[in-house]
């Protein structure tokens, strides 16, 4: 009986140590990949009445094949609010998957906010010369891609 108890105690300690070490390793790696969440801009009453937005689409069971990537699947909506970095013009891009808002300066851009639509999820990638926001729902993907590496910032929206 005593020998069995020693074995259970040794197994419990070894398992606890393994779980702790694994958690610490994953925590260390994930802490290095986190980014600051985008900041939202306040919308004044005057802007709320003049700013157009299309309702966010919810996924339907019967979907037609996705069209080829095009910049026409999103409407940029200029905003007169000050940007978080006060460097350019804040533009909103409404897509079937959600909304992405960028602060477009003369030589760079910043992500102000990104909000997925109902039933959609979102991922964000950032580098020194581009930002990509991808909305996904099942096999459907909508990508909002802002680049400024070879000139002023430009935004392309693609559905695939």
LINLINQUI-V462053 format. One record per residue. RES is the residue in one small letter. OMEGA is omega in whole degrees, 0 to 359 (* if undefined). Layout:
# LINLINQUI-V462053
RES_OMEGA / RES_OMEGA
This chain:
# LINLINQUI-V462053
x_182 / x_180 / x_177 / x_179 / x_178 / x_178 / x_179 / x_179 / x_178 / x_178 / x_180 / x_179 / x_179 / x_179 / x_177 / x_179 / x_180 / x_179 / x_179 / x_180 / x_178 / x_179 / x_181 / x_179 / x_179 / x_179 / x_180 / x_180 / x_182 / x_179 / x_180 / x_182 / x_183 / x_177 / x_178 / x_179 / x_179 / x_178 / x_179 / x_178 / x_176 / x_177 / x_179 / x_182 / x_180 / x_180 / x_182 / x_181 / x_182 / x_184 / x_178 / x_171 / x_178 / x_181 / x_179 / x_183 / x_173 / x_183 / x_177 / x_184 / x_181 / x_181 / x_174 / x_180 / x_182 / x_178 / x_177 / x_180 / x_177 / x_179 / x_183 / x_181 / x_177 / x_178 / x_174 / x_179 / x_181 / x_178 / x_180 / x_180 / x_178 / x_180 / x_181 / x_179 / x_179 / x_184 / x_185 / x_183 / x_179 / x_180 / x_180 / x_179 / x_178 / x_178 / x_176 / x_183 / x_181 / x_184 / x_175 / x_181 / x_181 / x_170 / x_184 / x_177 / x_180 / x_184 / x_180 / x_180 / x_177 / x_175 / x_179 / x_177 / x_175 / x_184 / x_178 / x_176 / x_179 / x_180 / x_181 / x_173 / x_188 / x_171 / x_180 / x_173 / x_180 / x_170 / x_180 / x_184 / x_175 / x_175 / x_178 / x_174 / x_180 / x_175 / x_180 / x_176 / x_184 / x_179 / x_181 / x_179 / x_172 / x_183 / x_174 / x_190 / x_180 / x_181 / x_177 / x_185 / x_183 / x_180 / x_179 / x_182 / x_173 / x_183 / x_176 / x_179 / x_180 / x_177 / x_178 / x_*
